Amino acid sequence: MGISLLIFSRNDTANALDLAKSLLGSVDQVVIVDSSDEKEHKELVEKARQHHKIEVYYTLPLGYPDLLRAYGIGKCKMEWILLLDTDERLNGEFVQNLKEVVKGTKCDAFAIKRYEEASPEGHTAFFTWQTRLFKKANAEFKGIIHEQAIVHGRLCTLGDRYFIEHRTDLMHHGSNSYGKMQLFEMLSYKQYNEIVLDYVRKFFALDTNSAKSKIVQGLFRLILRLYEALLFKKQEQEISKRDYLWFYFVRTLAYGFRQRRLGSLAKIWKGQKDYFEYLEKERKKLAGQYGISRQDLFNIAQHLYKEGVIKYLGFDKPENVDRLTHEYLEGRLKDKGIDLTIMLIVDRYKRQYL
């Protein structure tokens, strides 16, 4: 039994190394998957060499690290994986007792409180549940952005003693540009149901296999299916504008409830309406740029939700990531970041389906 710390970094060497060093005494291996510019990457490699536990792997920049999770997990040699961002830190007691948490446990993964706004002086009360500590053999990632691990086994919840702090003083805003991926947030009723049920599980930090989880999710599933049956909605059909708005509205309410900042309901509804109209405008631009239709974008979204963007792009196979990285370093790929990711997604669809 051992623990690998998995970190993704882009032009954030100081924070990546600080995070790694804060846990060197508590983990058995540190894997940093780095997509930095050349100068910054060389600095990271040189400084990492001073610590035998730290291994650095270079990949091309894709706009956000979620796409490279399977690649990074493949570099981890230990049974357990702790996944942290460069602007996250464990509290001191968690660092000290990390190995004791996993030692002899019957759990396959842990849901951990992540305080969303923290600084060296402390954190606010607002938190979300995050599955960041899991057995390598019992977890996979499938989704578009910021999806938590799908646990094949028992998901347990850690108590208040152990938590993750999202340090706003360490945030590196230039690292990610994943916002454009929200253009692919186009849902069928089947996916809508699955996502709502997943949000329910995360909101209440439910053990997937517990009786409570099955009862709560069963009740929500029944409500959703009754609603769709009454309105004659088909499972593979794209949800209506009204249901998109309700989805965004309830999601924002849940976020506000956790944050204890609800505000005006009318203002929230208007904000979500404006958000939906913005997405539709940007989808029209994207479709025009690549010579495809809005229906094609919906079809792409279906493939991404079904397979997950990692598998859809073949990034579950490390040789594909290495090949694209080699092409990028040789200058054969014109784009980088999120624009490159979107190009790869659309090009694969056009080659296979058009």
Buried (B, 14 or more C-beta within 10 A) or exposed (E): EEBBBBBBBBBBBBBBBEBBBBBBEBBBBBBBBBBBEEEBBEBBBEBBEEEEBBBBBBBBBBBBBBBBBBBBBBBBEBBBBBBBBBBBBBBEEBBEBBBEBBEEBEBBBBBBBBBBBBEEEEBBEBBBBBBBBBBBEBBBBBBBBEBBBBBBBBBBBBEEEBBBBBBEEBBBEEBBBBEBBBBBBBBBBBBBBBBBBBBBBBBBBBBBEEEEBEEBBEEBBEEBBEEBEEEEBEEEEBBEEEBBBBBBBEBBBBBBEBBEEEEEEEEBBEBBBEBBEEBEEBBEEBBEEBEBEBEBBBBBBBBBBEEBBBBBBBBBBBEEBBEBBEEBEEEEBEEBBBBBBBBBBBEBBBEEEE
